[in-house]
Amino acid sequence: MSLFGDDGGKTEKATPGRLSEVRNKGDTPLSRELIQGGVLFLAAIMLLWIGEWLMHALGEVMQNGLSLDVRTRPLEDISGICAELSRAVLTIAPPFVTLVGALVLATLLLGYGQIGVKISHEVIKLKFERLNPINNMKRVFSPQSLVRTLFAALKLSVIVGVLYFVLRDRLPVLLHLHEVPFAAAVGQIGGLALTLVLWIGAVVTAMAAADFAFQRYSFHKRNMMTKQEVEDERKRAEGDPTMKARQRSARNEMLRHRMMAAVPKADVIITNPTHYSVALRYDRQRDAAPVVVAKGLDELAFAIRKIAKENGVPLMEDPPLARALYRAVKVGQGVPAKFYQAVATVLSHVYRLKGRTA
């Protein structure tokens, strides 16, 4: 039996769209074991680094409290009490804030470093299916829950083994702590506790690496898609091909109508008699260069020539120029500089014809 149930033909990797969708629902490949182990290991390292500082601050506060002489420093008024509390807080705060700040930062980095930062409104919504006892029982007895239970049992066994390994040779010393001075006993207990935290943190972090890999694998496995789902999502992202074809046809039709409406206002139609027609307009008041107001190939080229004849727009045959302008210039764009001389020759000829006619 598969750990993740029947895949139902899901052979394709999850698309970015599917991953974003499940992320919005709160499904992420987060390894909580990695957070717990990493924070525990960092706590041991931080205590190695600032433990003496923290213990010195706590000892100073305790010493001040035990040696406080109320005859020389009366505490009957609120101001005296506040002064003593402030002095104690200011003594303990630097090492304590350093320790807590490092652990909070490590928690955020280990958590958001795995899955990134993204606010999901779906997670905080009230969903009544979560209150369904049948669904809850399915989650409790799911294969994923079984894996987590086995992993927790393994982690507990490893931690017990680490405790035995660390305490095995130190047990006689612990049994005779009552015979040593208090300060020495506290130092030995503190060192032993720090060693335990360091070892347990290191072992749990190493085990968490395996859990991290498993969580990634299970996340991608349970979110795999069928080929049909991938195709449907592609269609949703790109749009229905039929609808896109209709929209493209509508845009082409609108462009055709605009071009045909602009042909009567053109100054000349440059043609290749069998295939190409390019309509040019040049208004010195608003155009920096001659503008292509319409162009067409085959049937559309014939329609442009027909409208031009009906409206008295001159037609000039220049097959190389007609082909070059058709390929290089879009409708509504000005003619590039490399065509200036050829177009100017055509326009000057047209102007001379119009002058003779006039």
N, C-alpha and C positions, 0 to 999 in steps of 0.2 A: 504493500500500500504506500502510495506517495505521501510524503510528509505534508504536502500542500493540497491534497485532494486531487480529483480528476481535473487534468488541465484542459479537457474539452477541445483538444486540437490547438491549444495556445502555444505556438512555436516561434512567434516573433517577439523581439525585444520591445519593451514599452517605449512608445514615442514620447518626445518631450511634452506633448499635450496631455497624454495620459498621466505622466509623472506629476505634472502640475496639478491635474485634477485630484489625484489621490493625496497629494500634499495638502491641498485645501481641505480635504476631509480629515486631516490629522494623521494619515498613514505615512510614516517616515522610517528609514533604516537606522533608528537611533539605538545605540548600545548604552543602556544605563549602567551596565557592568563597567564599561570603560570610564564613565564619569566617576563612579564610586571608587574604583581602584586607583585612578589617577589622582583624585583628591586625597585619598588616604596616603598614598605614596608621597605626594607633595607635602602633606601635613607633617610626615616624619622628617622630610628634608628641612622644612621650615623650622621645626623644633630643634634639629641639630644646629641650625644657623643662629636662631634667636632664642633658643631655650634658656640659655644662661641669662640673657637680658631679661626675659620674662620672669624667670624665677627670682632674679635679683630685685625686680620691681615689686613682685608680690611679697617677698621677704621684707622689703623696706616698709611697705604699707602695714604689714602685720606687726613689725617691730614698733612702728610709730603708734599703732593702736594699743599695743600692750604696755608701752612705756608712757602713755599720755598721763600727765599730771594735771588733774582738774583744778588743783589749787593755783597753779601758775597760768593755766589756760582754761578758764571757765567756759563751759558749754551750755550754760543755762539759756542763752539767747540763740535765736535762729541764725544770726550772722556767724557765730562761732561754729555751729554745726555745719553750716554751708561751707565755711572756709576749710574745715577738716575734710569734708567729702570732696571738695574741689581738688584739694591737695592729693588725695588718694587717687582720684580719677585721672588727674594729669600725670601721675607717676605710672599708672598701669596702662593708660591709653596708648602710648606709642607702640610698645611691642604687641599689645593685643590687637590694635587696628591693623598693624602690619601683617600679623598672622591671618586674621579674618579676611582682610582685603585680598591677600594672595589666594586664599581658598575660594573666595567668591569669584575672583577673576579666572581661576583655573576651572571652576564649574561652568562658567559661561563659555570659555574657550573650548572645553571638551564637549559641551553640549551643542552649541551653535556651530562649532567647527565641523561637526559631522554632517549637519543637515542644512546649515545656512540660516539666515534670519528671514522669516516670512510670517506675516500676521494672517492667521486663518480664522475667518468668522464662522466657518462651519463647525469648528470644534466646540465653540462656546454656546452654540444654539441648543435649545432644549429639544431633545429627541426622545419621544415616548418609547421607541423600540428599545432604548437602553434600559428601560424599566421592565422589559419583558423577561420573566424568569427563564423561559425556554431558551431565548437567545443568550442569556448570561450563562446558563448551564453549558451551552454549546461552546462558548468561549473558554469556560473553565476546563472542559474535557477535550479541547482541540489538540491536534498534534503539536502545534506551537507551544501550548501550555505544558504539554508533556516534556518537550525539549527544555523549556525553561526550568521545570521542576528538577529534571535530571542534572542540569547544569548547576542549579543551586545546591543540590546534594553533593555534587562533585566539589564545588567550591568549599562547602562546609568541611568535607573530608580533608581537603588540602590544608585548610586553616587549622584544623585539629592536628594534622601532621606537623605543621610549622610550629604550633605551640609546644608540642612534644619535643621537637628538635631543639628549640631554643631553651626550654625549661629543664631538659633532661640533666644537664650538667650543673645547673644552678639551683636545683631543688634543695640540696643540703644547706646551702647558704641561706635560702629563704626561710628554712625551718629554724634557723638560729638568729634571725634578725632581732629578736627581742633581747639578745645578749649584747648587741652593739649599740653605740650611742645613737641618739635619735637622728642627728644630722647625717651620719653615715648611712643609717637605714633608709632615710628618705632619698639619698643620692643613689643607693643601689636599686631601690624600687623604681626611681625615675629613669635610670639608665636601662633597666630591664624592660620597662614599658616602652621606651623609645625604640629599643631593639626589636621588640615584638611588632610595633606599628610599622617599622621600616621593612621588616621581612614580610609581614602580611600584605602591606601595600604593594611591594614589589611582585609578590606571587599573584595577587588578585589582578594587578595591572597586566601581567603576562597572560593570565587566563582571559582577561577582557579583550585582548587582541583577537583571540579565537572567536569570542562572542561578537566582536565587531565585524569580522569577516562573515560569520553566519548570518547576522542581521542584514548585511548587504545582499548576500546571496538569496535569503528568503524573501526580502523585499522585491527584488527584481523577478524572482521566480513566481511569486503570487500575482504580480502585475503584468505578466506576459500577456500578449494579445494574439488573437487569431488573425490570419491574413485578411479576412473580411473586415475585422475591426480596424486594422491599419488602413485598408482602402477607404472605409467609410470616414475615418478621421481625415485622411488626405483630401477627400472630396469636400468635407466641411471646411478645411483650412483654405483650400484653393477655390472653392465654389463649385457648384454643379456645372459640369461641362456643357450641358444643354443650355442652361441659363446664361453661361458665359458666352456661348455662341450667339444666343439671341441678343445679348447686350452688345457684342461686337458688331453684329449685323446692323443693329439700330444706330450705333455710332458711325458706321460707314455710310449708312443712308443719310444721316444728318450732315456728314461731311460732304457727301455728294451734292445735296441740295444747296449747301453754302457755296460750294465751288461753282455750281451752275448759275447761281444768282450773281456771282462775281465776274463771270465771263463777259457779259455785255459791257462791263466797265474797264476791261483790259485794253491795253494799247496795241498788243499784237499777240498772235498765237503762233508759236514756233512749232513746226510739225515735221514729223517723218511720215510721209503720206500714208503709209500702211499700218503703222503701229502707235506712234507717240504723238501727243499734243501737250504743249506747255503754254499756259496763258501768263503773260507778263503785264504788270502795271508799273508805271513810273510817274509819280507825282512829285515834282521837285519841292513842293511846299511841305510834304510830310515824309517822303521816302529818302533815306540816305543812299539807297541803291535800288535798282529795279526789284520788284517783289513778285514771287510766283503765287498767283491767286488761284490757280487751278492747274491740274495735270491729270492725265489719264492714259490708259493703255488699251489698245484694241477698241472694244465697243464704247468705253467711256471716252476715248480719244475722238472717236467719230461723233459722239454726242456733243463734245466741246466744240468741234469744228462746225457742226450744224447750227448751234446757238450763235457762234461767232458770225457765221454768214448771215443769219437772220437779223443780226444787230449791227452789221456793217463793220465788224472788227477785222482788220487785215490778217491774212494768213501768210506766213513766210516759211518756205521749205528750207530747212537746214538740218538734215538727219543727224549729223554728229552732235551738234549743239542741243538738239531736242533730246537725244538719248542721255547726254551728259547731265543736263539740267534735271531730267526726270529722276535720275539715280542719285544726284548729289544734293538736291534742294527739296525741303519739305514745303507743303502748302503753307503760306503765310510767312515764310522766311525770305530774307533778302538774298540776292545772287552773290556768291563769293567773289572775291577780288579777281581770282584767276579767270573768271568769265566776263569781266568788265568790257574788255576790248571787243569780244565777239558780240555781246549783247548790244553794246553801243553802236556797232556797225549796223545791226538789224534795226534798232530804234531810229537811227538817223535816216535809214532808207525809208522806213515807215513814215517819218515826219515829212520827208520830201514828197512822198506820194500824197499825203494828206494836203500838203501845200499846193501841189498841182491840181488836185481835185477841187480844192477851195478856189 
